[in-house]
Amino acid sequence: MPPVLRCTATLPSVVCTRQLCQVGASSRSFSTSPRHEQRTTRARRGLFRWLQTNGTNFLNPREDSTNYLSAYNTLGQLKRVVAAAADNEREKVKEGPGASAENAGASKDSNSDGETKALEIPPESTRDLKPFPLNGAFISQPVLGGMVKEEIWFRIMVEGKSVREVSAELGVEMARVGAVVRLKEIEKEWERIGKPLAHSYQTAVSKMLPKTLLAAPGKRPNFHETINDLPVHRATGQQIWHPTSESRHFTRADAAKVFDDKLLPADARVPHPELTVMHKEFMEELTFEEQQERAAARDALVEKKRAVKAARQAKKEAAIKKVDTGRWEFHITDINVDAAGKTGRGHKGVGWRYGQPHDDRTRGKIKIPTSVE
């Protein structure tokens, strides 16, 4: 059955007029509504206003500073530069008109040749290292500069210094020093075989991040991070109430023994125990010659231990016969049957890790502690 059609003559005249007006308006205009056009124009004006103020800082970024949104105000000015200028004005007001006149005369003499000196930019603070304005808890951490990486690789691979020594000299953690050397070796190998490197990408990313630069020769090095943090040992995770007398000289070694008998004191567990010893010698007010003598003795002892360890490792490697088949390399070691001991459970015996069953279910085995210490 076909649908029922309503005659337009039966509709109210007001409804017909409204429908005809809507049809006529939609046929004459291709936009949705005048209000939406105004909103679009307002947004475009805001866009071009931002491009003329803050946008210029990102179109032509500074080479000596990071360019994050949180570092600029609404006028496109660095907040730390504005704050430094305000501090200078307050200092001039405190000093009085006489001092300001002298400063003006001095500045006129310094700029007598007609050249204007650029205002020195203050160093970046935590406020300037927040790339996301809506996430104030995120702070961009500095990365190692290219020259610092090259210096680390040169001191270890060319000069033959140890990782610990380079870490103490440049203020970089030992794990990071090792990672830098390994990655630098891969980079130089790729350059040797002619493999292309993404230098443009590295340059673009490094411009966006704060960097730890290499200090000038003779200057104090720019420390990248703390290098002597005490690692948290599993035995120190518990809280122990250990009573002791007030007259007792309770040291870090005694505190380590309370947690575990085999736990070393904090001075020996830090990554750089030699720095702790050097600080103690400095507090003892030793002369420079005495400090040098003690440092030389410590270095000689470390070298001796390293040589003994290397000789032991070389002897162990020499006892292993290696057969290279091209695809596999077999390691063959001579063994002694008596190395397993009388019980057959010696750690030098063959198969002591997997072939010997445990005696947990042996009849008559006492498994309950018989004493409480």
C-alpha positions as CSV (number, residue, x, y, z in Angstrom):
1,M,0.0,0.0,0.0
2,P,1.5,3.4,-0.9
3,P,2.3,5.9,1.9
4,V,-0.3,8.5,2.8
5,L,0.4,11.9,1.4
6,R,-0.6,15.0,3.2
7,C,-1.8,18.0,1.2
8,T,0.1,21.2,1.8
9,A,-3.2,23.1,1.9
10,T,-4.1,21.3,5.2
11,L,-0.9,22.5,7.0
12,P,-0.9,25.7,9.0
13,S,0.4,28.7,7.1
14,V,3.0,29.4,9.8
15,V,4.6,25.9,9.4
16,C,4.8,26.3,5.6
17,T,6.4,29.7,5.9
18,R,9.1,28.5,8.3
19,Q,9.9,25.5,6.1
20,L,10.2,27.7,3.0
21,C,12.4,30.2,4.8
22,Q,14.7,27.4,5.9
23,V,14.9,25.9,2.4
24,G,15.6,29.3,0.9
25,A,18.3,30.2,3.5
26,S,20.1,26.9,2.9
27,S,20.0,27.3,-0.8
28,R,21.5,30.7,-0.7
29,S,24.4,30.1,1.8
30,F,27.0,27.3,1.7
31,S,28.1,27.7,5.4
32,T,26.5,26.1,8.5
33,S,25.8,29.2,10.5
34,P,27.0,32.8,10.9
35,R,28.1,32.1,14.5
36,H,30.4,29.3,13.4
37,E,32.0,31.7,10.8
38,Q,32.7,34.2,13.6
39,R,34.2,31.5,15.8
40,T,36.5,30.4,13.0
41,T,37.7,33.9,12.3
42,R,38.4,34.5,16.0
43,A,40.5,31.3,16.1
44,R,42.4,32.4,13.0
45,R,43.1,35.8,14.5
46,G,44.4,34.0,17.7
47,L,46.6,31.7,15.5
48,F,48.3,34.5,13.7
49,R,48.7,36.5,16.9
50,W,50.5,33.5,18.4
51,L,52.7,33.1,15.3
52,Q,53.8,36.7,15.6
53,T,54.7,36.5,19.3
54,N,55.5,33.0,20.6
55,G,55.7,31.4,17.2
56,T,58.7,33.4,16.2
57,N,60.7,31.7,19.0
58,F,60.1,28.3,17.5
59,L,60.4,29.4,13.8
60,N,63.9,30.7,14.6
61,P,65.0,28.7,17.8
62,R,67.9,29.8,19.9
63,E,71.1,27.8,19.7
64,D,72.1,28.4,23.4
65,S,68.9,27.4,25.1
66,T,66.0,25.0,25.0
67,N,62.8,26.2,23.5
68,Y,59.9,24.9,25.5
69,L,56.4,26.4,25.7
70,S,56.6,26.9,29.5
71,A,59.8,29.0,29.2
72,Y,58.0,31.9,27.4
73,N,55.3,34.3,28.4
74,T,52.3,35.4,26.4
75,L,54.4,38.1,24.7
76,G,57.0,35.6,23.5
77,Q,59.7,36.7,26.0
78,L,61.8,34.3,28.0
79,K,60.5,34.4,31.6
80,R,64.0,34.1,33.1
81,V,65.2,37.1,31.1
82,V,62.2,39.2,32.2
83,A,62.8,38.2,35.8
84,A,66.5,39.0,35.6
85,A,65.7,42.5,34.1
86,A,63.2,43.1,36.9
87,D,65.8,42.1,39.5
88,N,68.3,44.6,37.9
89,E,65.8,47.4,38.1
90,R,65.1,46.7,41.8
91,E,68.8,46.7,42.5
92,K,69.2,50.0,40.8
93,V,66.4,51.5,42.8
94,K,67.9,50.3,46.0
95,E,71.4,51.7,45.2
96,G,70.0,55.1,44.6
97,P,70.1,57.7,41.8
98,G,73.9,58.3,42.2
99,A,74.8,54.7,41.6
100,S,72.4,54.5,38.6
101,A,74.0,57.5,37.0
102,E,77.4,56.0,37.5
103,N,76.2,52.7,35.9
104,A,74.7,54.7,33.0
105,G,78.0,56.5,32.5
106,A,79.9,53.2,32.6
107,S,77.6,51.6,30.1
108,K,77.9,54.6,27.8
109,D,81.7,54.3,27.9
110,S,81.6,50.6,27.3
111,N,79.3,51.1,24.3
112,S,81.1,54.2,22.9
113,D,81.9,52.5,19.6
114,G,78.1,52.3,18.8
115,E,77.8,48.5,19.2
116,T,75.1,47.2,21.5
117,K,75.9,44.3,23.7
118,A,73.5,41.4,23.8
119,L,71.9,40.7,27.2
120,E,73.3,37.6,28.8
121,I,70.7,34.9,29.2
122,P,70.5,33.5,32.7
123,P,71.0,29.8,33.1
124,E,68.0,27.5,32.7
125,S,66.0,26.7,35.8
126,T,63.5,23.9,36.5
127,R,60.7,26.1,35.3
128,D,62.3,26.4,31.9
129,L,62.7,22.6,31.5
130,K,59.1,21.6,31.4
131,P,58.1,20.8,27.8
132,F,54.5,20.0,28.5
133,P,52.6,23.0,30.1
134,L,49.7,20.7,31.3
135,N,52.2,18.3,33.0
136,G,54.2,20.3,35.4
137,A,55.7,17.2,37.1
138,F,57.7,16.2,34.0
139,I,61.1,17.8,33.8
140,S,63.5,17.3,30.9
141,Q,66.7,15.8,32.1
142,P,70.1,16.7,30.5
143,V,71.9,14.4,28.2
144,L,75.6,14.1,27.4
145,G,77.0,16.4,24.7
146,G,78.8,15.1,21.7
147,M,82.2,16.3,22.9
148,V,81.7,14.7,26.3
149,K,81.1,11.3,24.6
150,E,84.1,11.7,22.4
151,E,86.3,12.6,25.5
152,I,85.0,9.5,27.4
153,W,85.8,7.2,24.4
154,F,89.3,8.9,23.9
155,R,90.3,8.5,27.6
156,I,89.4,4.9,27.8
157,M,90.2,3.5,24.3
158,V,93.3,5.7,23.5
159,E,94.7,6.8,26.9
160,G,93.9,3.4,28.5
161,K,92.3,4.8,31.7
162,S,89.9,2.7,33.7
163,V,86.1,3.2,33.8
164,R,86.2,4.2,37.4
165,E,88.9,6.8,36.8
166,V,87.0,8.4,33.9
167,S,83.8,8.4,35.9
168,A,85.4,10.3,38.7
169,E,87.1,12.8,36.4
170,L,84.1,13.7,34.3
171,G,81.3,13.2,36.8
172,V,79.5,10.5,34.8
173,E,78.2,7.2,36.3
174,M,80.3,4.1,35.5
175,A,77.3,2.3,33.9
176,R,76.8,5.3,31.6
177,V,80.5,5.5,30.8
178,G,80.5,1.8,29.7
179,A,77.4,2.4,27.6
180,V,79.0,5.4,25.9
181,V,82.1,3.5,25.0
182,R,80.2,0.6,23.5
183,L,77.9,2.8,21.4
184,K,80.9,4.8,20.2
185,E,82.6,1.7,19.1
186,I,79.5,0.7,17.1
187,E,79.3,4.2,15.6
188,K,83.0,4.1,14.5
189,E,82.6,0.6,13.1
190,W,79.7,1.8,11.0
191,E,81.7,4.8,9.8
192,R,84.5,2.4,8.8
193,I,82.3,0.2,6.7
194,G,80.5,3.1,5.2
195,K,77.1,2.6,6.8
196,P,75.0,5.8,6.8
197,L,74.3,7.4,10.1
198,A,71.3,9.6,11.1
199,H,73.4,12.7,12.0
200,S,70.6,15.2,11.0
201,Y,68.2,13.4,13.4
202,Q,70.7,13.4,16.2
203,T,71.4,17.1,15.7
204,A,67.6,17.9,15.7
205,V,66.9,16.0,18.9
206,S,70.0,17.3,20.7
207,K,68.8,20.9,20.1
208,M,65.5,20.1,22.0
209,L,67.2,18.7,25.1
210,P,69.4,20.3,27.8
211,K,73.0,19.1,27.5
212,T,76.0,18.6,29.7
213,L,78.9,20.3,27.8
214,L,82.6,19.6,28.1
215,A,84.4,22.1,30.3
216,A,87.4,24.1,28.9
217,P,90.9,22.7,29.7
218,G,91.9,23.7,33.2
219,K,88.4,24.4,34.3
220,R,86.3,22.4,36.7
221,P,84.4,19.7,34.9
222,N,80.6,19.9,34.4
223,F,79.3,17.0,36.5
224,H,76.5,15.2,34.7
225,E,75.0,13.3,37.7
226,T,75.8,12.0,41.1
227,I,78.3,9.1,40.8
228,N,78.6,7.9,44.4
229,D,75.1,6.9,45.3
230,L,74.8,4.0,47.7
231,P,73.0,1.1,46.2
232,V,70.2,-0.4,48.3
233,H,71.1,-3.9,49.4
234,R,68.4,-6.5,50.0
235,A,69.6,-7.2,53.5
236,T,69.0,-3.5,54.5
237,G,65.3,-3.5,53.6
238,Q,64.2,-4.5,57.1
239,Q,64.0,-2.3,60.1
240,I,66.0,-3.5,63.1
241,W,66.0,-2.1,66.6
242,H,69.5,-2.8,67.8
243,P,70.2,-1.6,71.4
244,T,73.8,-0.5,72.2
245,S,75.5,1.5,74.9
246,E,76.0,5.2,74.6
247,S,79.7,4.9,75.3
248,R,80.3,2.5,72.4
249,H,81.7,3.9,69.2
250,F,79.1,2.5,66.7
251,T,80.4,2.8,63.1
252,R,79.1,2.0,59.7
253,A,80.9,-1.3,59.8
254,D,79.0,-2.2,63.0
255,A,75.7,-1.2,61.4
256,A,76.5,-3.5,58.4
257,K,77.1,-6.4,60.7
258,V,73.8,-5.9,62.4
259,F,72.0,-6.4,59.1
260,D,74.2,-9.3,57.8
261,D,77.5,-10.7,58.9
262,K,78.8,-10.7,55.3
263,L,77.5,-7.2,54.5
264,L,80.2,-4.6,53.8
265,P,80.0,-1.1,55.3
266,A,78.6,1.7,53.3
267,D,82.0,3.2,52.6
268,A,83.1,0.0,50.8
269,R,79.8,-0.5,48.9
270,V,79.7,2.9,47.1
271,P,80.8,2.9,43.5
272,H,83.8,5.1,44.3
273,P,85.2,4.3,47.7
274,E,88.4,6.1,46.9
275,L,86.5,9.4,46.9
276,T,85.4,8.7,50.5
277,V,89.0,8.0,51.5
278,M,90.2,11.2,49.8
279,H,87.6,13.2,51.7
280,K,88.7,11.7,55.0
281,E,92.3,12.6,54.3
282,F,91.2,16.1,53.4
283,M,89.4,16.4,56.8
284,E,92.5,15.1,58.5
285,E,94.3,18.2,57.1
286,L,97.1,16.2,55.5
287,T,99.6,17.9,53.3
288,F,99.4,17.7,49.5
289,E,102.5,15.5,49.4
290,E,101.1,13.0,51.9
291,Q,97.8,12.8,50.0
292,Q,99.7,12.1,46.8
293,E,101.8,9.4,48.4
294,R,98.7,7.6,49.8
295,A,96.9,7.9,46.5
296,A,99.9,6.4,44.7
297,A,100.0,3.5,47.2
298,R,96.2,2.9,46.7
299,D,96.7,2.9,42.9
300,A,99.6,0.4,43.1
301,L,97.5,-1.9,45.3
302,V,94.6,-1.7,42.8
303,E,96.9,-2.5,39.9
304,K,98.4,-5.4,41.7
305,K,94.9,-6.9,42.4
306,R,93.9,-6.3,38.8
307,A,97.1,-8.1,37.6
308,V,96.4,-11.1,39.9
309,K,92.8,-11.3,38.7
310,A,93.9,-11.1,35.0
311,A,96.5,-13.8,35.6
312,R,94.0,-16.1,37.2
313,Q,91.5,-15.6,34.4
314,A,94.2,-16.2,31.8
315,K,95.2,-19.5,33.6
316,K,91.6,-20.6,33.6
317,E,91.2,-19.8,29.9
318,A,94.4,-21.7,29.1
319,A,93.1,-24.8,30.8
320,I,90.1,-24.9,28.4
321,K,90.7,-26.5,25.0
322,K,88.6,-24.8,22.3
323,V,87.7,-26.5,19.1
324,D,86.2,-24.3,16.4
325,T,84.2,-26.1,13.7
326,G,83.2,-23.0,11.9
327,R,79.6,-23.0,13.2
328,W,80.2,-24.0,16.8
329,E,83.0,-23.7,19.3
330,F,83.4,-26.5,21.7
331,H,85.0,-26.0,25.1
332,I,86.7,-29.1,26.5
333,T,88.0,-29.2,30.1
334,D,89.9,-31.9,31.9
335,I,88.2,-33.1,35.0
336,N,89.2,-35.2,38.0
337,V,86.8,-37.8,39.5
338,D,88.0,-37.1,43.0
339,A,87.0,-33.4,42.7
340,A,83.5,-34.3,43.8
341,G,84.7,-35.1,47.3
342,K,83.8,-38.0,49.7
343,T,80.1,-37.2,49.6
344,G,80.0,-36.7,45.8
345,R,78.5,-33.3,46.3
346,G,81.5,-31.1,45.9
347,H,81.0,-28.0,43.8
348,K,84.0,-28.9,41.6
349,G,82.5,-32.2,40.5
350,V,80.9,-32.7,37.2
351,G,77.1,-32.5,37.2
352,W,76.8,-31.2,40.7
353,R,74.2,-28.7,39.6
354,Y,71.8,-31.1,37.9
355,G,72.6,-34.8,38.4
356,Q,72.6,-35.2,42.2
357,P,69.2,-35.4,44.0
358,H,68.6,-33.5,47.1
359,D,68.5,-35.2,50.5
360,D,65.4,-33.3,51.7
361,R,63.3,-36.5,52.0
362,T,66.0,-38.7,53.3
363,R,64.9,-40.8,56.2
364,G,66.1,-39.5,59.6
365,K,67.1,-36.1,58.2
366,I,66.4,-33.4,60.8
367,K,64.7,-30.5,59.1
368,I,63.4,-28.6,62.2
369,P,65.8,-26.1,63.8
370,T,67.1,-27.4,67.1
371,S,68.3,-24.1,68.5
372,V,67.3,-20.4,68.3
373,E,70.1,-17.9,68.0
